[in-house]
Amino acid sequence: MNTQIIQQRLNQYKAQAPLDEENALKEITQEIALSGLSRAGFFKVAAFQGGTCLRICHGLRRFSEDLDFALDTPNPSFNWQPYLKSLQTELEAYGYQLEISDRSSLKSTVKVGFLKDSSIGNLLVFHYPLKGPRKSLKIKLEIDTNPPEGSSSVQSYAEFPLTVPIVAHDLPSLFAGKIHAILCRTWGKGRDWFDFNWYVAQKTLPNFKLLDAAFQQNGPWQDRNPQITPEWLLEKLEDKIKSTEWNKQKEDIVRFVRVSDLDLLSPWGKDFFMDRLAILKSTLDAPEQP
């Protein structure tokens, strides 16, 4: 049983608060799950996407909750079960005692699986021990079995607990997915805006082919054939920024940010994100490099 490896990894986070340690343990579990999926051949049919992908593959300065994926080729009969069994074997080798479940609906195109563990926390030494019992650790896995067309993927690697190959959507495709979430969610997530700021700072251009297909497939512009131009996109993002309640966005994101990084949220508000939008506009306006 390799519990000591997890303990060493947890210590490396140098947590400054109980929530930091809780998020760190969840992230360690996510990494082991990715390793298990890789070894089970999962990335031959699917790609990693979402905020956790940005965190693990690109060092985003926030924690994340779920593991999100998209199939390479639509397949409504996709089944999590073979991969969940492989994940159970992988995680139990590190001291986890898992409850695994497939919560997928036959009608839903997004198939959902859950990993739940209530044992690993009792085998580790925490810098911030809790007074009461530690909450069960839960990881949700989601895969889009009918993803919009147009995404591009790249070869990447997960480095813990082993170096294993994974396939992930590239940054323009990830950014397209994030913009679609910002403009189409019926509720706001501060996590989306945190990521938006990161993409803008990286001068990332969204994948417009994917963005167009995503808007056609889901959201308020579904089947309305909007012309997804840079001008259209900037206008819709401006409308969203001006109508967003920024205090609520801060409330959402704060539990995913380390105590030492909470100052990053201080400037959040309409003026800050309008400034971010101006940077995105300049990136979109810049001529492509040969």
VOGU-3710 file (C-alpha; in Angstrom, 3 decimals, decimal comma):
1> mntqiiqqrl> 0,000/0,000/0,000  1,505/3,303/-1,132  -0,054/5,678/1,399  3,338/7,222/2,122  3,532/8,489/-1,460  0,280/10,358/-0,919  1,527/11,732/2,395  4,689/13,066/0,752  2,660/14,624/-2,049  0,277/16,240/0,446
11> nqykaqapld> 3,186/17,715/2,393  4,554/19,321/-0,785  1,484/21,559/-1,030  2,520/23,448/2,146  -1,132/24,112/2,942  -2,002/27,247/4,901  -5,569/26,358/5,871  -7,789/23,277/6,297  -9,490/23,945/2,972  -6,103/24,003/1,244
21> eenalkeitq> -5,424/20,493/2,552  -8,879/19,260/1,572  -8,439/20,591/-1,960  -4,919/19,184/-2,151  -6,074/15,678/-1,231  -8,849/15,852/-3,814  -6,353/16,928/-6,458  -3,970/14,103/-5,549  -6,885/11,701/-5,970  -7,722/13,237/-9,342
31> eialsglsra> -4,137/12,706/-10,482  -4,172/9,052/-9,458  -7,506/8,641/-11,247  -5,997/10,109/-14,432  -3,123/7,661/-14,129  -5,590/4,790/-13,819  -7,607/5,968/-16,806  -4,467/6,243/-18,905  -3,337/2,749/-18,033  -6,816/1,434/-18,847
41> gffkvaafqg> -6,619/2,830/-22,386  -9,257/5,508/-21,805  -7,389/8,188/-23,757  -7,574/6,114/-26,907  -11,237/7,152/-27,142  -11,490/10,385/-25,126  -9,788/13,668/-24,283  -9,386/15,558/-21,006  -11,090/18,962/-20,821  -12,416/21,521/-18,337
51> gtclrichgl> -10,970/23,374/-15,367  -9,190/20,380/-13,856  -7,420/19,866/-17,176  -6,261/23,472/-17,061  -5,092/23,005/-13,475  -3,192/19,735/-13,931  -1,845/20,235/-17,455  -1,182/23,983/-17,386  -0,732/24,967/-13,736  -3,858/27,097/-13,284
61> rrfsedldfa> -3,742/28,741/-9,828  -6,997/27,308/-8,550  -8,280/23,930/-7,500  -11,086/22,154/-9,314  -13,829/19,661/-8,475  -14,593/17,314/-11,340  -12,839/15,361/-14,050  -14,373/16,296/-17,406  -13,835/14,496/-20,695  -15,190/14,351/-24,244
71> ldtpnpsfnw> -15,277/11,381/-26,569  -13,305/11,657/-29,799  -16,217/10,148/-31,716  -19,863/10,367/-30,609  -21,026/7,168/-28,937  -24,354/7,205/-27,050  -23,699/3,699/-25,699  -20,499/4,653/-23,877  -20,309/2,926/-20,481  -18,175/4,052/-17,540
81> qpylkslqte> -18,161/0,659/-15,839  -14,982/-0,905/-17,321  -13,007/2,246/-16,546  -14,458/2,637/-13,051  -13,256/-0,887/-12,227  -9,758/0,029/-13,404  -9,872/3,195/-11,311  -10,872/1,203/-8,256  -7,888/-1,114/-8,696  -5,519/1,826/-9,187
91> leaygyqlei> -6,713/3,826/-6,196  -6,937/0,861/-3,828  -3,211/0,290/-4,434  -2,672/3,650/-2,702  -4,846/2,898/0,320  -8,235/4,093/-0,861  -11,369/2,072/-0,109  -13,665/3,185/-2,863  -17,358/3,203/-3,479  -17,823/3,613/-7,213
101> sdrsslkstv> -21,063/4,245/-9,035  -22,273/4,965/-12,530  -25,037/7,585/-12,321  -25,505/7,912/-16,050  -28,955/8,437/-17,484  -29,759/6,520/-20,642  -31,223/9,685/-22,173  -28,392/12,007/-21,207  -25,475/12,618/-23,544  -23,254/13,401/-20,528
111> kvgflkdssi> -22,408/10,174/-18,693  -21,559/10,568/-15,003  -19,548/8,396/-12,661  -18,644/8,936/-8,993  -15,733/7,919/-6,806  -16,275/8,131/-3,057  -13,782/7,349/-0,313  -14,029/7,776/3,459  -10,825/5,966/4,462  -7,775/7,690/2,995
121> gnllvfhypl> -8,151/10,748/5,225  -7,791/8,527/8,277  -4,440/7,178/7,056  -2,745/10,562/6,587  -1,303/13,185/8,903  -2,789/16,638/8,338  -1,239/19,931/9,376  -4,749/21,173/10,148  -6,545/18,220/11,802  -10,300/18,537/12,068
131> kgprkslkik> -12,155/18,400/15,364  -14,899/16,173/13,982  -14,937/13,364/11,432  -13,448/14,163/8,031  -15,919/14,397/5,160  -15,935/11,688/2,543  -13,846/12,442/-0,500  -15,941/12,603/-3,667  -14,817/12,897/-7,284  -17,292/13,240/-10,143
141> leidtnppeg> -16,345/12,108/-13,648  -18,295/13,431/-16,614  -17,902/12,573/-20,268  -19,701/14,184/-23,193  -20,678/11,336/-25,495  -21,879/13,721/-28,231  -19,425/16,616/-28,148  -19,649/19,497/-30,628  -17,403/19,205/-33,651  -14,217/21,157/-34,124
151> sssvqsyaef> -12,078/20,448/-31,071  -8,350/19,787/-31,343  -6,362/17,610/-28,961  -2,724/17,363/-27,966  -0,563/14,741/-26,328  0,183/15,581/-22,712  1,450/13,774/-19,630  0,336/13,381/-16,046  3,370/13,347/-13,740  1,952/11,906/-10,506
161> pltvpivahd> 2,028/9,233/-9,206  3,589/7,967/-12,444  4,411/9,671/-15,719  1,635/8,496/-18,014  0,373/9,787/-21,370  -2,959/11,535/-21,533  -4,777/13,293/-24,350  -6,197/16,753/-23,679  -7,987/19,412/-25,671  -5,604/22,161/-26,738
171> lpslfagkih> -5,826/25,638/-25,205  -7,952/27,229/-27,976  -10,487/24,392/-27,639  -10,476/24,643/-23,851  -11,009/28,408/-24,109  -13,922/27,882/-26,492  -15,523/25,538/-23,968  -15,059/28,091/-21,204  -16,578/30,932/-23,241  -19,535/28,725/-24,102
181> ailcrtwgkg> -20,032/28,007/-20,380  -19,835/31,710/-19,465  -22,397/32,744/-22,061  -24,749/29,763/-21,779  -24,915/28,846/-18,080  -28,162/29,915/-16,433  -26,154/30,485/-13,240  -22,775/32,120/-12,837  -19,576/30,464/-11,679  -16,663/32,480/-10,397
191> rdwfdfnwyv> -14,458/29,616/-11,505  -15,356/30,375/-15,125  -14,245/33,981/-14,773  -11,036/33,000/-12,996  -10,209/30,754/-15,939  -11,284/33,420/-18,445  -8,772/35,816/-16,916  -6,063/33,142/-17,207  -6,752/32,519/-20,905  -6,762/36,243/-21,647
201> aqktlpnfkl> -3,440/36,708/-19,846  -1,990/33,860/-21,944  -3,157/35,609/-25,147  -5,127/32,484/-26,071  -7,370/32,665/-29,117  -10,589/30,634/-28,850  -11,310/27,847/-31,309  -14,126/29,509/-33,282  -15,073/26,336/-35,184  -15,718/24,546/-31,896
211> ldaafqqngp> -17,401/27,588/-30,395  -19,812/27,845/-33,327  -20,704/24,139/-33,088  -21,173/24,378/-29,311  -23,553/27,351/-29,608  -25,525/25,503/-32,277  -25,808/22,412/-30,115  -26,640/23,833/-26,691  -27,657/27,088/-25,040  -29,816/30,127/-25,854
221> wqdrnpqitp> -28,536/30,299/-29,467  -29,258/26,638/-30,204  -30,490/26,142/-33,789  -30,556/29,930/-34,345  -27,435/29,920/-36,519  -25,702/32,938/-34,997  -22,734/34,342/-36,906  -19,932/33,751/-34,381  -17,558/36,535/-35,334  -15,038/38,156/-32,984
231> ewllekledk> -17,279/41,243/-32,907  -20,342/39,189/-31,951  -18,386/37,382/-29,260  -16,971/40,561/-27,716  -20,441/42,130/-27,653  -21,992/39,141/-25,867  -19,132/38,963/-23,354  -19,500/42,682/-22,642  -23,216/42,214/-21,981  -22,433/39,318/-19,628
241> ikstewnkqk> -19,772/41,295/-17,745  -22,108/44,247/-17,235  -24,956/42,054/-15,962  -22,902/39,844/-13,617  -23,114/40,161/-9,816  -19,440/40,074/-8,980  -19,785/39,526/-5,249  -21,539/36,227/-5,980  -18,748/35,234/-8,341  -16,204/35,858/-5,597
251> edivrfvrvs> -18,247/33,714/-3,203  -18,097/30,835/-5,691  -14,371/30,981/-6,416  -12,983/31,643/-2,942  -13,089/28,000/-1,811  -10,990/26,938/-4,805  -8,185/29,449/-4,278  -5,334/28,988/-1,850  -5,254/31,387/1,099  -2,031/32,883/-0,244
261> dldllspwgk> -3,766/33,762/-3,546  -6,969/35,339/-2,239  -5,579/38,789/-3,028  -5,960/37,889/-6,721  -9,713/38,349/-6,279  -9,490/41,892/-4,855  -9,822/43,735/-8,191  -12,739/41,637/-9,421  -15,662/43,668/-10,721  -17,078/45,141/-13,907
271> dffmdrlail> -14,130/47,469/-14,547  -11,571/44,700/-14,081  -13,257/42,328/-16,513  -13,919/45,061/-19,047  -10,173/45,600/-18,983  -9,695/41,841/-19,549  -12,123/42,061/-22,470  -10,061/44,867/-24,010  -7,000/42,607/-23,833  -8,951/39,809/-25,530
281> kstldapeqp> -10,006/42,255/-28,250  -6,400/43,239/-28,889  -5,456/39,552/-29,115  -8,271/38,893/-31,590  -7,293/41,973/-33,622  -3,597/41,075/-33,784  -2,466/39,688/-37,148  -1,673/35,994/-37,159  2,020/35,165/-37,098  3,275/33,376/-40,220
//
